[in-house]
Every structure is written in C-alpha cells, then in structure tokens.
Amino acid sequence: MAASAVLAIHLTKSTVPKPKHDSNMSKRQYTRRTDEEMIADLEAKISSIKGRIETKQRQDSPVIKKWKRVQKTLSNFAQLAMDHDRADVANSVTAFVAGTSRLVDELPKEAPKRRVREETPEG
C-alpha cells in the first residue's frame, strides 16, 4: 500500500506544470546602453589612443619607457623598507616617485636658446 501512495504523490507532482520563468523577473538582467553612451565610450577610447600615440612620438620616449621600470623597482624598495619597519625611508621613496612621476608626465620644456655674444668692433 505504501508503494502505491508514493507513486500517487509522484504522479501528482510531475503532472503539475512548472512556470517557465518568474513573472516578477524581467527577461534581461542588464540595461542596454543608449547610443549617446556608446558614442561617449568610443570617444574616450579614441582620446586614450591619441594620448598613447603622442607619448610614443615624444622625443623623450626612452625616459618614459625606463621610468616605468624605475617606478616598479622603487615601489618594491619602499615595500621592503616598510616590511623592515623603516616607514621614514618608504615615505621618502614614495614622495620621490610621486614628484618625479609628475615631471616625467609633463611635456619637456624647450631649453632657452643661448644668446651668442656679438662682437662689436672697438672704435
């Protein structure tokens, strides 16, 4: 008798149709971007690419390339100083890196042209 009761419960559960999706849930879990948002994203991407091109064309490009390596090395050194309870050294290195980073990111200023002394005939 117990087997027929289990079979009856099983049959009633399987015959009840399950809803395919919850009516409270929307079909999409994301919002579609508007045309203006896509245009703004593409313009930002274009400006970043232009910035990279300008960086590559700079005369001091080797300085910029080496700076990334120097920055990483100094960052590791600052961490080593912090690990050995030398916060003063780590702070000094961090300040140096911040100041130098600003200088490297700026466009180089043209050196002032040296005036050549004109010789005047002595009379």
JODA-V315945 format. One record per run of one state. SS is the DSSP state (~ for helix, > for strand, _ for the rest). FROM is the first residue (numbers start at 1). TO is the last residue. If there is no record, write none. Layout:
BEGIN
ss;from;to
SS;FROM;TO
SS;FROM;TO
END
This chain:
BEGIN
ss;from;to
_;1;1
~;2;15
_;16;34
~;35;57
_;58;60
~;61;83
_;84;86
~;87;105
_;106;123
END
